[in-house]
Amino acid sequence: MCDVKKYLDMYQDIKTLQPEDTLQLVMEAKDEEERDFFELVGNFLLQQKQQKVIERNLF
């Protein structure tokens, strides 16, 4: 069984990343798989922010 608390803590940490943080992670990735992962995280966070803007009718 996985350490659920560890992954929940990671999720909370990831949610605080700023776009420049994810860009730095992408640029410093060791390989394509790692780069793809950080791009996916960055895209997810961007989509979350876009959704909030749409819900508040700011778009």
C-alpha positions in Angstrom: 0.0 0.0 0.0 1.3 3.5 -0.8 1.9 6.2 1.7 -1.3 8.3 1.1 -0.2 11.1 3.3 3.0 11.5 1.4 1.2 11.9 -1.9 -1.4 14.2 -0.4 1.4 16.4 0.9 3.0 16.4 -2.5 -0.3 17.4 -4.1 -0.6 20.3 -1.7 3.0 21.4 -2.5 2.4 21.1 -6.3 -0.7 23.3 -6.1 1.4 26.2 -4.8 3.7 26.2 -7.8 3.7 29.3 -9.9 4.1 29.2 -13.7 7.7 30.2 -13.5 8.3 27.3 -11.1 6.9 24.7 -13.5 8.9 26.3 -16.4 12.1 25.9 -14.4 11.2 22.3 -13.6 10.6 21.7 -17.3 13.9 23.4 -18.3 15.9 21.4 -15.7 14.3 18.0 -16.4 16.8 15.2 -16.8 14.9 13.5 -19.6 11.9 13.7 -21.9 9.7 11.7 -19.5 10.4 14.0 -16.6 9.9 17.0 -18.9 6.5 15.7 -20.0 5.5 15.1 -16.4 6.3 18.7 -15.4 4.6 20.1 -18.5 1.5 18.1 -17.6 1.6 19.5 -14.1 2.0 23.0 -15.4 -0.9 22.5 -17.8 -3.1 21.1 -15.1 -2.4 24.2 -12.8 -3.1 26.5 -15.7 -6.4 24.8 -16.5 -7.4 25.1 -12.8 -6.8 28.9 -12.9 -8.7 29.2 -16.2 -11.6 27.4 -14.8 -11.8 29.7 -11.8 -11.7 32.8 -14.1 -14.5 31.3 -16.2 -16.6 30.5 -13.1 -16.2 34.1 -11.9 -17.3 35.4 -15.4 -14.0 37.3 -15.7 -13.4 36.0 -19.2 
